[in-house]
Amino acid sequence: MLYGSPYKTGTSPNAVAIDPLDNFVYLANERSNNLSAYALGTNGTLIVVAGSPFAAGDEPSAVTVDPTGSFLYVANAGSGNVSLFAIDATTGALSAVSGSPYTAGTLPSALAISD
């Protein structure tokens, strides 16, 4: 077992995304309507990112990171939208992108990004 494991999350964690450089891990917590963010240690440990958990939409159901590791997308099933966050490359902290969230229709539950 890794030091600190099991790691504290929000309520009903249901989706996870790792940035393409394997620096950060993001977890959608469906019932607490937020995102847990962790720095990924070289030995596999998770270190809570300052400011985590970050507010998400209602019932976040899916998360994904774009191929550059610059943005995190979150499908919010309960609010029928997609939130977009900029990822701080140094700390992993999230900040909402202007104009976010974007209307997505009823119960969005999956995300995909194409290069």
N, C-alpha and C positions, 0 to 999 in steps of 0.2 A: 504494500500500500504506500502511495506517495504521501509525503508530508502534507498535512492539511486536508487530505481527502477523508471523507467526502466534503465537497465545497458547497457553501451556502449559495442558494439561488433564490429567485422569487417563487411565487406560487404557480404550480402547474407548468414547469418548464417543458416545452414541446418542440423546439426547433433549435438547431445550432449551426453556426457558420464559422469557418476559420479563414482568415485573410490569406491571400496567395503566398505571402512570404513567411507564413507560419509564426507570426508575431503575436496575433490577437485572436481571441475566441469570443464570439457573441452568442448569447442564448436568449431566445424569446420566452418570456414568462406569461403565459396566456391569462391566468386569473389575476395577476397583479398588474397587468397592463404596462409592463416595462421590459427593459433589456438589461441583462447582466453582461458586463464586459470584463474580460480578464486578459492580462498579458500572459503569454505562454512561455514559461521558463525553459531553459535548455534541458532540464531533467524531466520535463513533462508537467511540472507543477503549474498551478494557476495562481496568478497574483491579481487581486481586484484592481481594476483601473479606477483612478480617482474620479469621483462623480457617479460611479455606478451604484445602483441601477439608474438607467436613463429612461425617461418617460416615453412610452410608445402609444399607439392608438389603442382602441378597444379590442381586446382579445388578439394580440399578435400571434399569427399562426405559422409564419414562415420567415426566414431571414436568409439573405445571401449577400456576398461581398463581390463588387465588380472586379474584373481581372487585374486592375491596377492596384487594388487594395485601398482606393481612395474613398469609396462610397459603400454604405450599407443600406440595403433595401429591406423593408419590413412590410409584409402583407398583414393587414389588420382586419381579421374576419368580422369582428363585431361592429366596426365602424365603416366597413366597405371601402377601405382606401389603402393606399401604399404610402408609407413614410420613407423619406430619403434623408440620410444623415451623412455628413462629411466625417471621415475618420482622420483624427490627428495622427500622422505617421510616426511621431515620436512616442506619444503617450497612449494611443488607442482610444482616447476620449471621443465621444460623439457630439456633433452639433447639428441641429436641424438645418436643412437647406431651405432657403427662401422659397416659398410657394408650396412647400410640403405641409400636409399630406395631399396626395393626388387621388381623385375619385377612381375607384376600380370596379365598382359594381357590387353585387351581393356576395358575401362570404368568400373573399379571396383567400385561398389556402395554399398557394404554391407560387414560386418565383423561378424564373430562368433568365440568364443573361447570355447573350451571344457576343463573341468577339467582334 
